[in-house]
Structure formats: structure tokens, C-alpha cells
Amino acid sequence: MPQNNCRPMFAQSLADRFPKRATSWRLIDRTLEFGKLPLLMGIVNVTPDSFSDGGQFFARDEAVRQSLKLLDDGADILDIGGESTRPYATPVEEEEELRRVIPVVEAVHKARPDAILSIDTSKDSVAKAAIEAGAQIINDISGFEQPAMIAVAKDAAAAVCAMHMQGTPQTMQDNPFYEDVAEDIYSWLLARRDALLTAGIDRDRICLDPGIGFGKTHQHNLALMANCWRFHDLGCPLLVGHSRKGFIGKVLGDKEADRKFGTIGAAMALAAQGVQILRVHDVLAVRQALGLFAACGGIDGSEVQIT
């Protein structure tokens, strides 16, 4: 067979391509280690109005059942939230959000004590109660801009994920604008990382999320998806939540299309860029696709040896 010295650009290890890529994330009582494949964060929306599965898991028992299913499907983390953050969503009062999520966190922690739970909230009181109920991670779409939220994370030694959003869910899609979306969001993530460090959050507890779909046009989302590798220079794990979002339907040319398959394709592109955590609805499908992608050399050009 003719020899060809040309190798694909990904025929190198992730460490060689992205030397500043974070390899671990410290939680309250353990440390997550990142390997070749992204970890999967399963989405549990305890809401009546989330953009994709609103109402399906609003009842406590249904939310707990879905949580356990996602863990059985291979979720490495569960992200439990009680307030929809889709565009123009109605804000939820603190007491109602607590009523929705805390019983679910408690029940899942009791059923699976070793499961890693994340609370998806922008309210410090909800974050505090969730940590007391067994959560290890605070996932704040408002980027930990409130000192009270930082204080909760610091006091609990919780892991944090700070996400970029232009505006609020009620305003973010009115007219999003950037001079250079990847560069602008890099600068914002750098500033939030440094603000968290200054506030006393340990660097190895910080994760960053560019906020796909939060104050971005479809074109902005695609530009970010193609440039996530640039954010490794920040030295923190990256979390990307692209699952089932509107830009997928736009690319497919059908906003009513089943977005699971597009979600999988985008997940493969993110895995090739070394993104450490993917927040997804369809855990089993994404896990299987990524496993085959890696086995066939899609991450670093090396195939898996089958025994």
C-alpha cells in the first residue's frame, strides 16, 4: 500500500495540541480526572417550561426516575435545575425553585450516594440548600457575579461553573452583538476566572462555560463551537451545553427536526477540541457515538485495540 506521510491535524494527543488543557476538576470530596473523552453531564429539568423537555420531569418522582436513568445511561454528572432559562422565560421565585429541586437532589443523593450532582441555579439560597442535600457543583448561568453566590461556593468548597450570558434570559436574544464573539467571550471568561480567584475560589475548582445559546445568534453559536479549543488557554475545565439548541435546527434547515442527531455531531466536534464536559439530554446516544468516534481515531488519530 502506498505510504502517505500526511496525517490528520488531530493525529496528536490532546495534551500535545492543547498544553494548557485542564486535566482535573476538584469537587467537595473528590476530584474528577479528564481523559480522552468528555465527561457527560445529564440534564434534569424540574420545570414546566424548559425549551426542550419542559414538563416531562416536573413532578418529583418523574425527575428522580429520569435522574437515575441518566446515571444508568452513563452520565458522569447530573445537573438538576428548577428554573427555565430559555429565551423570555418567566423568572421563578426562590421558594418555588427550592420546592422543585431540593426534594429531587435529596432523593437522588439517597438512592445513589456516589453520584455527582450539580445544582443549576443563580440563587445563592438554592445553591446552599442543594449542597446541604448532596450537590457538589454550583452551575450558575449568571457567572457568579453575585458575591453571595461566591460566598456559598467558598464556604462549602464546592466546584463552580461560571457561564457567559449577554443580558438575562428575558433580554438575551433581543439583539446580541459582539465585535469578535470568540475573543469577546474569552476576555469575559478570563475576567470571571480572575474575579473568582481574587474572591478566594481555588483555581482547581473553577470550570468555565462559553454559554451556547445565551445571548448569541446562530452564527455566534457556530463560531463559538468551532473555537472552543481557544479557551483551554484559560487553564480551567470547559463545559459546553449545546444539546438540542436552536442553531442545530437552523443548520439542518428544519426547526422542527429531531435535534438529537445534530447534538451528537456537534459533540464529536467538541470532543476533538478536547472539551472536558458536555451537558446533554441524550446521554446514552452521545456516549455511544463518542465512544465509536474515539475508537476510530477521531480524538487523536489512534484506534482502540479490541481484546
N, C-alpha and C positions, 0 to 999 in steps of 0.2 A: 504494500500500500504506500502511495506517495507520502512523504513526510511534509508536514506543514508547520513551520515554526511560529505561525501566527496563533496566539491564544486569546480567548475572550478576555475582556477587561476585568472580569470577576474571577479569573483564574489565579487568585491570590487569597490568602486568609483575610478575614475581616480585620484582624489586628494589623496586618501589613497595609491594608488600604486605608484604615481609619485608626491611626496610632493613638488618638486621644479618646477613642470609644470607651465608655464606662463598661466595666465587666461585672459590677455588682451593685446592689441597692440594699441598704441596711434598713430593716424594719424594727419594730419594737423588740421582738425577742428572737429574731433570726435574720439571716442575710440571704437575699436572692442572688444567685450566681447566673450570669448570662453566658450562653454558649453560642453555637452557630445559628440556631433557630430562635425567632422571637418567642417570648412568653405570651400567652393569650389571657387577656382579661375579659371574662364573660360579663355581659351587660344584663343587669336585673333592674328593670324599670318598674317601681312600685307606684305607678301613676295611671291616671285615666286618659292622659293626653299626650304621651310622648309621640314623636313623629313616625316611628316605625311600628312599635308594638304596644302603643298606649291602650290600657285597659285589659290586656291579656293577663297581666300578672298583678293587677291592682289589689286583689284580695290576698290576705296574708298567706293562706295555705297554698294558693297558686304560685305566689312569689317564692315561697320556700321550696315547693316542688321543682320549679324552674331552676332555682339555685343549685339544688342537688343534682339535677340533670346536667347542668353545665359543668359541674365538677366531674361527674361521671364521663362526660364527653371529652374531658381533658383540660378544662380551664385551670390555669395556674393561679389565677386571682379572680375573685368576684367583685364587681363594682356595683354596689347597691345604692340606688338613688330614689328619692321621693318627690322630686320637683322636675317637671319637664323644662328643658332649656331649648326647645325648638324655637325657631323664629316666631316672635309675637306671642309666646306662651304667657299665660296669666301667672303672676307670682303666687307662691304658696306661703301661707302663714306658718310661723315657726311651730306652733302646736300641732298643726295638721301634718307637717313634714315629719315631726317626731313620731306621731301616731302611725304614720305609714311605714317608716323604715326600721325603727328600733325593734319592734317585735320580730321582724324578719332577720335582722342581724343576730338577735339573741337565739332564735330558733336554729339558724344555720350553724352558728358557733357551737351550740349544744350538740347538734347532730354530727358535725364534722369539726371537732376542736382544732385539728391541724390545718384546716382550710384558711387561706389568706384572704381576708376580707378588706375591702376598700369602701369608704363612705363617700359618695358623690354628692357634695353639698357645698354651699357658700355661706352657711350659717355656723358660727362657732359653737352654739349650743347643741346643734345636731351632731357636729363632729365630736364634741366632748362625750355626749351620750353614747354615740356609736363606738367610740374607743372603749368606753367602760363596758359596753356589751360584747366586745371581742374584735372590733376592727383594728387593723394595723396601719392602714394608709388613709390619708385625707386627700381626696381628689377634688380640688377647688377650681371651678371654671373661671372664677374671678381673679385667679392668680395670686392668692394670698396677699391681697392689697390691704386687708383689714388687720390691724395689729392684734385684735382679739383672736383671730384665727391662727395667727403665728404663735401667739401665747399658748393656745391649746396644743398645737403640734409640739412646741418646745417642751412644755410641761410633761407631756406623755412620751416624749422621744419617739413620736410617730414619724413614719415616712410621709413625704409630701409630694404631690404632683401639682405644679403650677402651670396653668393653661393660658394661652393668649386668646383674648377676645377683644374685638374692636366694638366698643359700646356695651350694650346689655342685650339679653335675648329679645327685649321689646324693641330695640332700635338697630341691632347689629346688621340687619340686611337692608337697611334703608338706602344707603349709598356707600358701601365700603370702598375705601381708596387707600392706595399705597404708592409711594414713589418706586419702590422695588420690594415686592412682598416678602421675598426670602430674606433680603438684607434688613428690612424694617423689623421683621419678627425675630431675626437673630439678635438684633440690638435690644429688643424688648425682653427676650428671654435672658440675655446676658444681664440686663439691669435687674430683673426679678431674682435671678440666681444670686447676684451680689447683695441685693437687699435682704434676702433670706439668710445669707451668710453673716451679714452685719447684725441681724437680729438674733443670731445665736443658733440657727439651724445648721447642724453638721452637713458638710458638703455631700457626704456619702448617703445622706437621707433624702436628697433632692432629686426629683425627676421633673422633666420639662416636656410640655406638650404644645406644639405649634397651633393647635385649635382649628383643625379642618372643619369648615362649615360655620365657624363662629366669626361673623363679620368679614366674610370673604365672598367674592364672586366665584362662579365655577372655574374661571380661568385662574384666579388666585389659588384655588384649591389644587388644581393640577400643577401649578408652578411649585407649590409647597411640597406636594407629593414627590415631585422629581428632584427636589433639593433638600430632602430631609438629612441626607448624609452630611451636609454642611454643619448641621447643629451638633455633630459629635465633638467639634472643637470646644464646645462648652464644658465637656468633661462630665456630663451628667447623663443618666439613662434617658432615653427618649420614649415617650408614649404617643401613639397616634391613634385617633379614633375616627376612622374613615367609613366605618361599617354602614352600608345601606344609604349613604347620604346622597343628596340631590345631584351632585356633579356626576355620579355614576350613571344615573338616568339620562343626563344631558349627553354624555359621551356615547351612550348606547342609542341615543335618538328616540328614546321612549321613556317618558317619565313614569309610566305605569309598569315598566318592566320589573321582573323579579331581580332585585339588586344583589342577591346573594352571590351570583357568579362574578359580577363585576367587583364585588368586595374581595373575592378570592384573588382575582387577577391583580388588584391593587396591593393586596397583602404580599404577594410574591415580589412585587417591585420594591416594597418597603423592606422585606427580608433581605433582598440583595444589597440594600443600602445599610444593613446592619442595625436597623431599628430594633430596640430591645423588647418593647411591649406593644402589642396590638390589641386595641379594645374593640371587641366584635360581638355580634349577636349569635352568629352561626359557628360556634366553637368547633364542633366535630368536622364540619366541611373544611374550614380553614386549616385546622390541624392536619388533616389528611393531605390536603393539597400542598401545604408547606413541606410535609414530610417527603412527598414524592419529588417536589422541586429540589430540595436539598440532596436527595438520594441520586438524582440525575445530574448533579454538578451545578445546580443553579445558584448556590451561595458562593462557592469558592472554586468551582471547576473540578472538584474531586467527587467521584461517585462513592456511594456507600458499598462496603463489602458485605454481601449477603452470606450468612452462615446457615 
